[in-house]
């Protein structure tokens, strides 16, 4: 009796396991593209075969479209909900450089402007639960696209693609500078998801993108993990550009490209303000960036707002800039609640940190919805070997506001240069410059400097050089032996200066006040060597 019971339990347990395995296998059905006519020797365009595999998977409720090892030649691939593209190790997808393979034109976004244009290479519109995964390679063969743009001459005969663009975009909202839109030849992004939810891009290697490489738009819950992107010196071939998205996680990626490595955007000028969809809740971590104009960049297309962004545990080695936040009059939008921490920078050719509100030079304007804002941005635990430590340049009518620097160590040709800013704080910052001051500021209000130091003082420059700065509190300063002048104050707008707990004995001149500073200095507690 007992043996029969045990046998029955074993039978039913085995049956249940088999049912679970069978059900799981059915739920995760694979659709091998070679069984739908794709050739893995790149001898034939596989676009139709891939579409058939995707349609079959979609009809079944979802599944994995599988690319085994080999080389595939294809045009645009359009994803549907519940589809995983699995590019296995040894598999290579080579995208055609025939522009006709990216027609018909589709709803897209180009540099923050909503248009109908060439289909992105991988494209999804209002889809859910989509993935592009695997250890394989996708190659965009972008040179023909780059050559068309770089060889374009104003006034040349319009192509059939430009005429099609004109026909489809008669009523688009134009940015302040409509030149690009009126040209009407817009290269497609490599991967673009529009209005999608639950997007995963994992493990693949991407190279030779025609334009921006990974470009989620208006999408929610996006994860980009362990992706390698290699683009040569080429126009606008940014790495990862999530624009107007919500809940984005970028991690463990390796990026070397022809433009910015990672860029956060939210639309440009009036088109961006009209859509009014912010970029928010982004986490960028554990990434390495090599060649590129910037490591992580926000803007300049940020008209729909950018907020709640964390950037941490990254290495920038050889990029032109490290962290760059940029905008201009006319953009509008707010960039706020940004935290950058635990970053190592090496061989940065220009600035480690940039906050520039005059990316395009314009004249002072009345404050309106066209006026951008930068505020509540915080940097900590950053080490760098750079050309310039930082450049902060606000607007006269809208200064940068509430920026902090904590535990920063920079070896730089030149130091911090700050203008048109309010509520700026330095805590435990070391900047060793080859030339000039470690900190130079002009038209700054409410400046706190706590323990700023340098081990490379210069006879012809103060360590800290302030002009027309009001409400300064400088404390815990201990200049090293050989310092000629630690603090220099100039400008009739310099006022409300307070110093405390400083030891200037090692400086020949602790504080130098020029004749155009009319207010006296308030020594709030026992400064020495003054």
N, C-alpha and C positions, 0 to 999 in steps of 0.2 A: 504493500500500500504506500509506504513512505517513498520507495524507489519510484513508483509510478508518479507520485506527486512531484518529486525532484525532476523527473524527465519532462513532465508537463511544463514546469516552470522554465526549464532550459529551452524547451521548444518555443514557448511564447516569447521569452526574452530574445532568442535569436530572430524570431519573426519580426519583433518590434524593431530591432536594430536594422534588419534588412529593409523594412519599410522606411525608417528614418533615412538610411543611406540612399534608397531609391528616390524618396521625396526630395532630398537635398540635391541629388544629381539632376533631377528634373528641374529644380528651381535654379540650378546653376548651369544650365545647358550651354554647351560650347557650339559655336557656329564657325567652323573652319573655313576661311575665305577661299581656300583652294578648292573646296567642294562646290563652290558657287561660281567657279570659272576663273579665279585669280591665278595668274602665273607668278611663281616665286623666283623666276629668273629675269624679271623686269622686261620680258620680251613683248608684253602687251599691256595696254592701259587697263588697270584693274578697277576703275571707278564704278562701273556698272556691277561687277561682281561683289564689291564691298557693299554697295547699296542693297543688293539682294540679300546678303547675309544680315545686314542691319534690319531690313524689313521683316525677314523671317524671325529674327529674335524678338522684334517689337510685337509681331503678331502673336507670339507665344507669351507675351506679357513681360518680356525682358530676357536678357542673357548676355553671354560673353562672345563677342566677335573676335576670333582668334587668328593671329598671324604667326604661323610657325616660321622657323628659320628660313631665310631666303631674302631676295630683294624684290620689292613690289613697286611698280610705277603707278601713280594715281593722280587724279584731280581732286576736287573738293570732296570732303567727307562730311556728311550731315548726320549728327547724332540725334537719337530720340530718347525718350524717357526710359530708364531702367536698362540702359545699354552700357556695357563695359567694353572698351577697346583694349585688348590684351596683345601687346607687341612683345613677343617672347625674345629671350636672349638669342642673338644671331639673326633676328629679323630686322630688316631695314625698309622703311617706307620712304620712297623718293618721290617728291611731289613734282609734277610736270611744270616746266617753265613756259608752257603755252597759255597765254592769258585767257584764251577762250575756255579753258578747262575750269574756270572759276566764274562762269556765267550759268544761269541768270544771276543778275545782281540781287542782293538781299539786304534786309534791314541790318544796319551796322552802325558803328560809331567810329569816327576818325578824329583823333586828337581833340576829343571833347565835343564834337559836333555830330549830331544824329543825321545819318544819310542812308541812301541806298547805294551800294557799291559792290565791287567784286566780292564774291563769297570768300570768307576766311578759309584756310586750308582745312582745319577742323572747325566745324560750326555747329552751334546748338542754339535754338530759339525756344524759350518758354518750356524747357525740358527739366526733368527732375531725376536725381539718382543716376548721374552719368559719370563715367570714369575713363581715363586714358592711363593705362598702367603697363608695367613690364620693364624688362632690362634691355629692350631693343632701341633702335635709333630711328629718328625721323629727320629727314633732310629736306629743307625748303628750296634749295637751289635758287637762292634769291638774286643772283648776280644780274640776270636779265631785267628784273624789276628795279634793282639799284641803278643799272645803266640807263634805263628809260628816264628815270627821274633826274639823275645827275646830268644827262645829256639834253634835257628838255630846254628849248629856247622859246621865250615868249614870242607869240605871234606865229609860230609854226602851224602847219595844217593840223586840224583836229583829227584824231583817230576815231574809228568806229566805237571804241570803248568810251571816249569822251562824249560823243554824241548820245550814247545810251545813258551815260551819267546825267547829262543835261536834261534829257527827257524825263528821267525819274526823280529829279531833284529840283523841280521848278519852284517849289514852295518851302524849301528848307529855311530854318532860321540861321542866319549867317553870323559868324563871330565878328569882332571889331575889324580884324584884318581878313578880308574874304579871299585873298589871293589864291590860297591853296584850293578852296572850294570852287572858285571860278576856273581854275586850271582843269579840274574835273578828272584827273587821273590819280586815284588814291590806292596805294598799294594795300593789299589785305593783310590783316594780322595772321600769324600762323595758327594760333588757337584762340578762338573767341566764343565765349558763351554769353548769350544775351537773355536777361530775365530768367535765369535758371536757379534751381535750388539743389543743394547737395552735390557739389562738384568735387571730384578727386582727380588729381594728376600726380602720379607717383612713379618714381624710379626711372623714367625714360631719359634718354639723351636727345637733345634737340640742337640742330645746327643750321646755319645759313637761312635764317628767317628773312622773308622779303621786307618785313616791317616789324612792329612790335611782336614779341614772341608768344608770351602767354598773357592773354588780355580778357579776363572775365569782366563783363559789363552788367551792371544792375543785377548782380547775382548774390545769392545768400548761402552761407555755409559752404565756403570754398576752402579746400585743403590742397596745398601744393607742397609735396614732400619729396626729398631726395632726387630732385631733378637736376640734371646737368645741362647747361645751355652754353654753347660755343658759337658766337657769331664773329666774323672777322671785322676789321675796320670797315664800316659800312654805314649808310645813312639811316638813322632812326631805328636801329635794330635793338631796342630796349629788351631786357630780359623778361621780367615779370611786371605787368602793369594792371593791377586790379583797380578798376575805375567804378566809382559809385556803387560799391559792393558793401555787404554787411556780414560780419563774422567771417573773417579771412585768417587762415593760419598758413604761414609760409615757413618751412623749416628744413634744415639739413640740405640746402641747395648749394650748388657750385656754379658761379655765373661769370662769364667773360664775354663781353659783347661790344658792339660798335657805338652804343649810346649809354643810357643809364642802366644799371644792373636791376634795381627794383625801383619802381615809381608808383606813387599813390596819387590818383587823380579823381576828379569829380565833375568834369565838364568845363567848357570854356565860354567865358563871356555870357552873352544873352542866352545862347542855347543851354548852357549849364545852369544858369539861374532859373530858366523856365522849367527844366526838368526837376531841379531842386532835390536831387537824390544824393545824400552825402556818402562819402567813404568813411565807414566807422567800424570800430571793434576789430582792428587788425593786430595780429601778433606776428612779428618777424624775428626768427631766432635761429642760431646755430648755422649761419650761412657764411660762405666765403665768396668774396668778390675780387676779381682781378682786373682785367681791362674794362674800362667803362668811364663815361663822363662823370658819373656819381655812383656811390655805393648804394645808399637808399635816398631817394629824392621824393619830395612832396611838391606837386605842382609841375609847371606853372598853371596847368588847367585844374583849378580847385574851386570853381565858382559855385558848386553845390555843397561846399563845406567838407572839411576833413577833421575828424575828431576821434579820440580814444584809440591812440596808436602806441604800441610798445615795440621797440627795436632793441634786441639784446644779444649778447654772446656771439658777435659777428667779427670777422676779420676782413678788412679792406686792404689789399696789397697791390698798389699800382694804379688805382683809380685816379681820375683827375681831382675828384673831391670825395669827401667822406659822406657826411650827412648834409643834404642840401634842401632847403625849403625856399621856394621861389614863387613870386607872383608879380603883378603889375597893376597899376590903375586901370580900371575897366573890367577886371576879372570879377570883383566882388568876392563874396564867400569868406568863411572863417576857417583858419587852421588853429586848432586848440587841443589841449589835453594830450600832449605828446611826451613820451618818456623814452630816452635813449640811454642804455647802460651796458657796461661790460663790453666795450669795443676796443679792438686793437687796430691801429692804422699804421701803414708803412708805405713809404715812397708815394705819398699823396702829392700830386703835382701842383695843386693849387690850395684850396682851403680844406681843413679838416671839417669845419662846421660853417655852413652858410645859412643865414636867414635874410633873404634879399627881397624887399617889396618893390624894388625898382629894376626888375629883370628887364623890362623894356622902359627906356627913358621917356618920361612924360612930365608935363607941368603940373603944378599943384591944382587940385580940383576940389570943389565943395564935397563934403561927405555925403554919400548916397549909397544906393544898393550896388553901385559900381566900385565902391571902396573896399578893398580887401582888409582883413585883420589877421594878425598873428598874435597869439597870447597863450600863456600857461604851457610853456615848453621847457623841459628839464633834461639836463645832460649830467651823467655821473659815471665815474670809473672808466675813463677813456685815456688810453695811452697812444701817443702818435709821434711819428717822424714825418713831418709835413713841410710844405712850403710856407703856408700861413696858418696860424692856429685857428682863427675864426674871423668871419666878416658878418656883422649885423647891420643892416641898412633899412630903417623903417621909412615911413612917409611923414612928411612934415605935418600933414593933417590927420595922420593915423599912425602914431608910433607903435613899434613892437612893444609888447607888454608882458611882464612877469616871466622872465627867463632866468633860470638858475644853472650854475656850473659847480659841480661838487666832485672833488677828488679827481682832478684832471692833471695829467702829466704830459707835456708836449715838448719835443725838440723841433724848433721851427726856425725858418729863415726870418719871418716876422710874426708878431704876436696877434692879440685880439684887437680888432678895429670895430668900434661900435658907434653908431650915430642914430638919431631920432628914435630913442628907445626909453621906456619907463620901467622901473622896478626890475633892475638887473642885479643879480647877486653872484658873488664868487666866494666859494668856501674851499680852502685847501687846494688851491690851484698853483701849479708850477709850470712856468713857460720859460724855457731857455732859448733865447733868440740869437740869431747871428747878427741881425741889424735892428736898431730901433727899440722902442718900448715893448715890454711884455703886454701891457694894456694901454690902448689909446682910445679915448672916448670923447665924443662931441655931441652936444644937444641931448644929453641923457639926464633924466630926473630919477631920484630915488635909487642911488647906486650904493650897494653894500659890498665892501671888499674885506674879506676875512682871511688873513694869512696868505696872501698872494706872494709868491717868491720867485726869484730867478737865481741861477748859479752862473749866468753869463751877463753881468751888468756891463754897460757901455759908457765911456766917458762923454760921449756926445749926445746921450739920450737918457731921460729919466726912465726908471722902471715902469712907472705909471704916469701917463701924460693926459691930463684932463682939461678940456676947454668947454666953457659954457655948460658946466655940469652943476646941478643943484641937488641939495639933500643927499650929500655923500656921508657915509659912515665907514671909516677905514680903521680897522683894528687888527691886533695880533700880527703886526708886521715886524719882521726881524731881518733886515737886509744883511747880506754877507759882506765880509771885508772886501774893500775895493769898489764898493758902490759909490759912484760919483753923486748921483741925485736919485732919491727913491720916488718922491712924489712931486710933480710939477703941476701947478694950477694956473690957468690963464682964461681970459675972456670975461667981459663985463657981466655975462649971465651966470658966472660961477658964484654960488651963495649957499648958505646953510651947510657949511663944511664942519664935520665933527670927527675928531681923532681920539682913539683910546687904546691903551695897553700896547703901544708900539715901542720898539727899541731901535732908535736910529743911530746908535753910537758908531756902527761900522760904516755909515754913509757920510761922505764929506758934507753933503747937504741933505738933510732929511726931507724937508718940505721947502720947495721954492715957489713963492707966490709972485706972479708977475704984476706989474704996475696996473694993468687993466682989471685986476680983481680988487673990488672995493670993500668987500666985507671981510671982517676978521675971522680967524679960524677958532673954533671951539674945541679946546682940549678937554675932553670929558673925564679923563683919568690919566694918571701919571705917565705920560710919554717921556722917554729918556733919550738923551742925545740930541734934543731939538735945539 
